[in-house]
Amino acid sequence: MKYADLFLKKPPTLRIIEEQCFGCYNGLLIQRLKETLSNLQNFLLFFKQENYLKIFKYWGLLLKNNCDPVQELNKSLEFFELHHKPIPKDLFLIVAQLSRFFMGLSEIEPDDLPEFRHPKIMNLIITKFGREVKTVYNQNQN
């Protein structure tokens, strides 16, 4: 049994995510590291100011191994939205966190970033009017 496998059977906590990422990073378990970091629940637990450098270091390794953070986190967001149906305000906050992550990653790893493609959440548009956040399904599909 590998070191990173010890944490798969437990519900995610910040400590478990840190240990799993550390083990995968040092063991060069690229696929497992990608799965851990691109899981939206893990991302939201781990993406705190005190962990920024760790997260960017881990994604730096993934970028060097042709992992696209936009694609991976967008898939995770679509899955989360489909299965959990968050209220618009919560979805807006999640997208804001993802945006902060992408902005930080672009400042730290500018040479390794893939070309930007605006992700779509299954034709879902999030809008904010004053204090009210709404989600609207886009009728214009490309």
Beta strands, then each sheet from edge to edge (+ up, - down):
strand 1: 124-129
strand 2: 132-137
sheet 1: 1+ 2-
end
